[in-house]
Amino acid sequence: MFLIRFDWPPIPAWAIYAIQAAVLFAIAPFQIGRGSTHFWRRHEVSLVIVLMIVWTAMAALVPLVGIGISARPSMVPVMVTFVLAGALFERFRSKPAAS
């Protein structure tokens, strides 16, 4: 058997937090917005309202559970912006060309 071992240093904690924040607040909402145009065409604002309600409820309930994760209402505008950006991107991308 071939055994290959790489002695890389561990990833710094700040880099892991930055990657998690980018995925949670930018990449995932953007992809959700893109997917919403296929399943809920012209109802993206409803998705945003549901996101705002759920995230606000999480901000109130999660600290009571005692998990180290903290959901704050100030995070909602960032996520909503990326959801709508993804929806608009997919709408304009899938729009048929005018001839």
C-alpha positions as CSV (number, residue, x, y, z in Angstrom):
1,M,0.0,0.0,0.0
2,F,1.0,3.5,-0.7
3,L,0.9,5.8,2.3
4,I,1.0,9.5,1.6
5,R,1.0,11.9,4.5
6,F,0.9,15.7,4.3
7,D,2.0,17.6,7.4
8,W,-0.1,20.8,6.8
9,P,-0.7,23.2,9.6
10,P,-4.3,23.4,10.8
11,I,-6.6,26.0,9.2
12,P,-6.8,29.1,11.4
13,A,-10.0,29.7,13.3
14,W,-10.6,33.1,11.6
15,A,-10.4,31.5,8.2
16,I,-13.0,28.9,9.1
17,Y,-15.3,31.5,10.5
18,A,-14.9,33.6,7.3
19,I,-15.7,30.6,5.1
20,Q,-18.8,29.8,7.3
21,A,-20.0,33.4,7.1
22,A,-19.6,33.6,3.4
23,V,-21.5,30.3,2.8
24,L,-24.3,31.2,5.3
25,F,-24.8,34.8,4.4
26,A,-23.9,35.0,0.7
27,I,-23.6,31.7,-1.2
28,A,-26.5,29.8,0.3
29,P,-29.0,32.7,0.1
30,F,-27.9,33.4,-3.5
31,Q,-28.5,29.8,-4.5
32,I,-31.9,29.7,-2.7
33,G,-32.9,32.8,-4.7
34,R,-31.8,31.2,-7.9
35,G,-33.8,28.0,-7.1
36,S,-36.9,30.0,-6.1
37,T,-37.3,31.3,-9.7
38,H,-37.8,27.7,-10.9
39,F,-40.3,26.6,-8.2
40,W,-41.9,29.9,-7.2
41,R,-41.8,32.1,-10.2
42,R,-43.0,35.6,-9.3
43,H,-43.3,34.7,-5.6
44,E,-39.7,35.5,-4.5
45,V,-40.9,38.2,-2.1
46,S,-43.0,35.6,-0.3
47,L,-39.8,33.6,0.2
48,V,-38.1,36.7,1.6
49,I,-41.0,37.3,4.0
50,V,-40.8,33.7,5.3
51,L,-37.1,34.0,5.7
52,M,-37.5,37.2,7.7
53,I,-40.1,35.6,10.0
54,V,-38.1,32.4,10.5
55,W,-34.8,34.2,11.2
56,T,-36.5,36.5,13.7
57,A,-38.0,33.6,15.5
58,M,-34.6,31.9,15.5
59,A,-33.0,35.0,17.0
60,A,-35.5,34.8,19.8
61,L,-35.5,31.0,20.4
62,V,-31.9,29.8,19.7
63,P,-30.3,31.6,22.7
64,L,-32.9,30.0,25.0
65,V,-31.8,26.5,23.8
66,G,-28.2,27.1,25.0
67,I,-26.5,26.3,21.7
68,G,-23.4,28.4,21.0
69,I,-24.9,29.7,17.7
70,S,-26.4,33.1,17.7
71,A,-28.9,34.3,15.1
72,R,-29.3,38.0,15.1
73,P,-32.0,40.1,13.4
74,S,-29.3,42.3,11.9
75,M,-28.2,39.4,9.7
76,V,-31.6,39.4,7.8
77,P,-30.9,42.3,5.4
78,V,-27.7,40.7,4.2
79,M,-29.4,37.4,3.5
80,V,-32.5,39.0,2.0
81,T,-30.3,41.0,-0.4
82,F,-28.5,37.8,-1.6
83,V,-31.8,35.9,-2.0
84,L,-33.2,38.7,-4.2
85,A,-30.0,39.0,-6.1
86,G,-30.0,35.3,-6.9
87,A,-33.7,35.5,-8.0
88,L,-33.0,38.5,-10.2
89,F,-29.9,36.9,-11.6
90,E,-31.8,33.8,-12.6
91,R,-34.7,35.7,-14.0
92,F,-32.5,37.8,-16.3
93,R,-30.4,34.8,-17.2
94,S,-33.4,32.7,-18.2
95,K,-35.3,35.5,-19.9
96,P,-35.7,34.8,-23.7
97,A,-33.8,37.1,-26.0
98,A,-36.0,39.8,-27.6
99,S,-35.8,39.5,-31.4
